[in-house]
Amino acid sequence: MIILCRATLVALMLAVTAIAPAYAQEKTGLKPGFVLAPGTARIVLMRPSIRVGAQSTGGMYEPNADWTDQAKENIATALAKAQTGLGNSVVGYVEPVGAGSAKVAEYQELFGAVASSVIEYQFFKGNRLPTKKRKDQFEWGLGPDVRTLPGLETADYALFITTEDHFGSTGRKVLQVFAAMARVGVTAGVHKGFAGLVDLRTGELVWLNADMQMGGDVRDAEGADKRVRQLLEGFPGKPVEAPIAAAPAIASAH
Amino acid sequence: MVGLLLASAIGTSALAADKRPPLPTYTQAYTPTTVDERGIWMEADERERVQRDSRSLIKDPALNAYVRGVLCRTVSEDRCRSVRLYIDEVPAFNAYMTPNGAMVVWTGLLLRVRSEAELGAILGHEFGHFELRHSLKDFKSHRTGTDVMAWASILIRNSANIQYSVVGQMYAFSRDQEREADMTGFQYLARSQYPSSAAADVWEHVMGEADATAIGRRGRAQHKYVAGVFATHPTDLARATYLRAASIEAHDVKPAVVDMHQAAMAKWLPVFLNDQIKLNDFGGSEYLLANLADGTGWTTPLLCARGDLYRERGNPRDLVSAAQFYQEAIGKGDAPPEAYRGLGLALLRSQQVAEGQAALATYLRLKPAATDAALIATLIS
């Protein structure tokens, strides 16, 4: 049984000792010239990927089923509320059963891979690919076959949402204090998320918003509202951009 | 009434005589309750969705029924009922069970075991991990270990040695669990209809293959009894040794069962062999083929695979051998069209142009719609 490889342990050791670099990173990408007029498009929300847990003293992710369930509920409610402000109708995706589900799973994975590439090779300026260096450039996609997914025939856009929270445990926070005294940087908590909009006619990624240090405690309703507001920041085609309070660098963790 | 009394008397005496270690307690539809266990089950549920939708999954109902049948006959019908089985096309020797009770079997395992009993030995080991909740214990062990390392790195000036020993302890814990799963798997096997000696046989063949791979790659074949600091499992030699000792002690004499392994694998053997040949492991593949031929004789799929293996290494002498293997396979009368393609390509590279082209023409005649038909056609004209 292959569970953990040495690399994971080395990574864990590094996570403890290394100082987390401060990323000078962009957060939002929009395909140049893309406009989404209010009331013109039908948007389908794909099954959001939501993971919530704690971060152990040593930095390990401890998945928490209760928190994840709460977050799924809260985020769904918050999305339903936020929908009215998006200017277009958003409907939840009805997952196909049987043969179609494998294809949907592949596109979920593909979106995750593309979004990670955007974050790493375009949003992070120091690491830009040579083909992504020109100004106002945003050229990414999942391929035109995305429209052949079962259930998306009448939709115009697909909205993907991913959030991952590791709330720093008490042990982690105590460690952080002691580490600070020893002048070692230790971060407590991981709160990252991204949301993307894919044009189903062309397969192009028209908008992506990513934040590696998100605010809002997804375990309660208010926090989830805030998280959803941050996830949908800069969403194209919003009639009025709701003012968003500046998020703290790291969400306060309980 | 007498019969009933007699039966119960035999039952008690059998119980009294049974000095074997007990099996893990079995609970139907077990549901986790603690935060940690519920958390890892949730993650496992998500990963299982991905596994279920994987493209490399082999959905053939017959093969799935066969593997499930072996699992059920090894660990008993009631215990195996809730297991979800996924056969994944990966040409390496592995199987694992997730904390929530999904069993994933790699096709490399199916290719390597030679009987139902050998397959049952490995499936029983994995099932042991599941019943003993090893994922949860391993998770906790890693958490404690990394906690200690984190504190040591901050509070102690030169903590490298402490951290090293903590990492060592985490791996030692993992090895203890593997040993425990080996012995639990052995108990399942010993109580089943299969001979318990199969558990040690598997590891002896794994060692044989590792030797062959090492020699093929000009490395040194060696087996140690003591595992290294960073080893997740006991060494193959240690496992073969203690499982052999256990089977000698158990001394189970069971009536021979009709083994369905070869029959169940017949349809998939060419596919799994093809995956194996692509690993570019001449020594290991050659050992594996010989090991399979030991049980069944040199059948057509084994000969074709051996031809492919030699043709891909491609020394002039290999091409001659490859052509012979293909010809032998063709001589048996049930060779697939691909045998003619292999023969043709091997002959062409041995400068036997006319014979090679004739074989390729036969391939195209037998399989006109082959995906590489156009390419092969260019070699004929």
Interface residues (C-beta under 8 A of the other chain):
Chain A: M1 I2 I3 L4 R6 L9 L12 M13 V16 T17 R51 G53 S56 T57 G58 G59 M60 E62 P63 N64 A65 D66 T68 S101 A102 V104 A105 E106 E109 G171 L175 F178 A179 A182 V184 V186
Chain B: V35 D36 R38 G39 I40 W41 M42 E43 E46 R49 V50 R52 D53 S54 R55 N94 A95 Y96 M97 E126 H129 S135 D138 H142 R143 G145 T146 D147 V148 M149 A150 W151 S153 I154 L155 Q163 V167 M170 S174 E178 A181 F230 T232
